[in-house]
Amino acid sequence: MKIPRILKLLVPFVVSLASAASLQAAETAKDEVSIRHVLMATFDKPEARLIVDPVVVVGVHAVAGWSQGERGGRALLMRHGTAWRITLCAGDGLKQAKVLREAGISQANADALAQGLATAEAKLPAAQRAKFSTFDGVVRMDANGQHPPAHKQ
């Protein structure tokens, strides 16, 4: 039986697509591990363990949900070379594409982040999602991904 020429041409193309998708999935998984590490190194404490989930990556930006005890929030991160840095922390605002655009993310990527976050958070227990809303306001981080000192009154 003779294989049609079109199939001979399509097979390498399909294999190439599958390889690219596999590489992208591996890169995303690597990014998620790096993002979790940055947040854990910054905020985890022995007396207040940090839980980071979900992590959504689009291009050079990511949004990660986190909880610590009875509180939580979301962090916006940006990749600088191979390193991830926290740009800001907030609550429900980071679910909105409009807020992500205001933070400097392109409309297409902001829309993709917001949609990806909604999908990922929908898979979590309601109690965990509720913790993300407890973060009040927006805290911008410095160039090293650290928050500024708290104001003393």
C-alpha positions in Angstrom: 0.0 0.0 0.0 1.3 3.4 -1.0 1.3 6.3 1.5 -0.1 9.5 0.0 2.5 12.3 -0.4 0.4 14.6 1.8 0.7 12.2 4.8 4.5 12.0 4.3 4.6 15.7 4.5 2.2 16.0 7.5 3.9 13.4 9.7 7.1 15.5 10.4 5.0 18.6 10.9 2.7 16.9 13.5 5.8 15.4 15.2 7.4 18.9 15.3 4.2 20.4 16.8 4.1 17.7 19.5 7.7 18.3 20.3 7.2 22.0 20.6 4.2 21.5 22.8 6.2 19.2 25.0 9.0 21.7 25.3 6.6 24.5 26.2 4.9 22.4 28.9 8.4 21.5 30.4 9.3 25.2 30.3 6.1 26.2 32.0 6.6 23.6 34.7 10.1 24.9 35.3 8.8 28.5 35.6 6.2 27.3 38.1 8.8 25.7 40.3 11.0 28.9 40.1 8.0 31.1 41.0 7.1 29.0 43.9 10.7 29.1 45.1 10.9 32.9 44.9 7.7 33.3 46.9 8.7 30.7 49.5 12.2 32.3 49.9 10.6 35.7 50.4 7.5 35.0 52.6 7.6 31.4 54.1 8.2 31.2 57.8 8.5 28.2 60.1 5.6 29.4 62.2 3.5 30.5 59.2 4.0 28.1 56.2 3.3 29.6 52.8 1.2 27.7 50.3 1.6 28.8 46.6 -1.2 27.6 44.3 -2.1 28.2 41.5 0.6 29.6 39.3 -0.3 30.9 35.9 2.4 31.9 33.4 1.9 33.8 30.2 5.0 35.1 28.4 7.3 36.9 30.9 4.5 37.5 33.5 2.9 35.3 36.0 0.2 35.5 38.7 0.5 33.2 41.7 -2.1 32.7 44.4 -0.8 32.2 47.9 -2.1 31.6 51.4 -0.5 31.7 54.8 -2.5 30.8 57.8 -6.0 32.4 57.5 -4.8 35.0 55.0 -3.7 35.1 51.4 -3.4 37.1 48.2 -2.0 37.0 44.8 1.5 38.0 43.5 2.3 39.4 40.0 5.8 38.3 38.9 8.0 39.1 35.9 10.8 37.1 34.4 14.1 39.0 34.2 16.4 36.8 32.1 16.0 33.4 33.8 15.0 34.8 37.2 11.5 35.6 38.4 10.9 38.7 40.5 7.8 39.7 42.4 6.4 43.0 41.0 3.5 43.5 43.3 1.1 41.8 45.7 -2.6 42.3 45.8 -5.9 40.6 46.3 -8.8 40.3 43.9 -7.5 43.1 41.6 -5.0 40.7 40.1 -7.9 38.6 38.7 -8.9 41.5 36.4 -7.3 41.9 33.0 -7.8 45.7 33.4 -5.6 45.8 36.5 -3.0 43.6 34.8 -2.9 46.0 31.8 -2.5 48.9 34.2 0.6 47.1 35.6 2.1 47.2 32.1 1.1 43.9 30.6 -0.1 43.8 27.0 -3.8 43.4 26.5 -3.5 39.9 25.0 -1.3 38.7 27.8 -3.4 40.3 30.5 -6.5 38.7 29.1 -4.8 35.3 28.9 -3.5 35.7 32.5 -6.9 36.6 33.8 -8.6 33.7 32.0 -5.9 31.2 33.0 -6.1 32.4 36.6 -9.9 32.0 36.7 -9.7 28.5 35.3 -6.9 27.5 37.7 -8.6 29.0 40.8 -11.9 27.3 39.9 -10.2 24.0 40.6 -9.3 25.0 44.2 -11.5 24.6 47.3 -13.7 27.6 48.0 -12.0 28.2 51.4 -8.6 28.5 49.7 -9.9 30.9 47.0 -11.5 33.0 49.8 -8.1 33.5 51.4 -6.8 35.2 48.2 -9.4 38.0 48.7 -8.1 38.9 52.2 -5.2 40.9 50.9 -6.2 44.5 51.1 -4.7 47.0 48.7 -1.7 46.8 46.5 1.9 46.5 47.6 4.5 47.3 44.9 7.8 45.5 45.3 11.3 47.0 44.7 13.6 46.0 41.9 14.8 43.0 44.0 11.3 41.7 44.5 11.1 42.8 48.1 8.4 44.9 49.7 9.2 48.3 51.1 9.5 48.6 54.9 6.2 48.8 56.8 5.3 52.3 58.0 5.7 52.7 61.7 3.2 54.9 63.5 
